[in-house]
Amino acid sequence: MTNMSLKLPEALAGKLSTAAHQRKQTKSALVREILERFFSDNPTASHGTCLELASDLVGCVEGPGDLSLNESHLADYGK
C-alpha cells in the first residue's frame, strides 16, 4: 500500500474520528472505504481527461475560429 498524508479541517477530522469509532474501524480503513465507494459510484471520476469529460460541450459555441490570425483583434494587444 502507498502512504498518503492529508490535512483536514478540525471539524472534518472530528467527524472522521467519530464515524471510525462508531464503526469500530481505523480512520484509514474508513477513508479507503469511502474512496472505493466514491470511485465505484462515479466512474468518470476515476478516469478521463478534461477534454473527454467535456466532450459534449466541445464545439457548442459559435464564433471566430482563431482570433490570433486576425490582426485587427491584436491591434491593442500589450498596451
C-alpha positions in Angstrom: 0.0 0.0 0.0 1.0 3.6 -0.6 1.1 6.0 2.3 -0.6 9.4 1.9 -0.8 12.4 4.1 -3.5 15.0 4.0 -4.6 18.0 6.0 -8.2 18.1 7.3 -10.1 21.0 8.9 -10.7 20.3 12.6 -14.4 19.8 12.2 -13.9 17.2 9.4 -11.2 15.4 11.4 -13.6 15.2 14.3 -16.4 13.7 12.1 -14.0 11.2 10.7 -12.8 10.1 14.2 -16.4 9.8 15.5 -17.5 7.8 12.5 -14.5 5.5 12.6 -15.1 4.9 16.4 -18.8 4.2 15.8 -17.9 1.7 13.1 -15.1 0.2 15.1 -12.7 0.9 12.2 -9.5 2.8 11.9 -9.7 6.2 10.2 -7.5 4.9 7.4 -9.9 1.9 6.8 -12.9 4.3 6.7 -11.3 6.7 4.3 -10.3 3.8 2.0 -14.0 2.5 2.1 -15.3 6.0 1.3 -12.9 6.4 -1.6 -13.8 3.0 -3.0 -17.5 3.9 -2.8 -16.9 7.3 -4.4 -15.0 5.8 -7.4 -17.5 3.0 -7.9 -20.4 5.4 -7.8 -18.7 8.0 -10.1 -16.9 6.1 -12.9 -15.9 9.3 -14.7 -14.1 10.4 -11.5 -11.6 7.6 -11.8 -10.5 8.4 -15.4 -10.9 10.7 -18.3 -9.1 13.8 -19.5 -10.7 17.2 -19.2 -11.5 17.0 -22.9 -13.1 13.6 -22.6 -15.2 14.9 -19.6 -16.3 18.0 -21.5 -16.7 16.3 -25.0 -20.4 17.1 -25.1 -19.6 20.8 -24.8 -16.8 21.0 -27.4 -18.0 22.9 -30.5 -21.2 24.1 -28.9 -20.3 27.8 -29.1 -20.2 29.7 -32.3 -17.6 32.5 -33.0 -14.5 33.2 -35.0 -12.2 30.2 -35.5 -8.9 31.7 -34.3 -8.6 35.3 -33.2 -4.8 35.1 -33.3 -4.9 35.0 -37.1 -6.9 38.2 -37.5 -4.5 41.2 -37.0 -7.4 43.6 -36.2 -8.0 41.7 -33.0 -4.4 42.2 -32.0 -4.3 46.0 -32.5 -4.3 46.9 -28.8 -2.5 43.7 -27.6 0.2 44.5 -25.0 -0.9 48.1 -24.4 
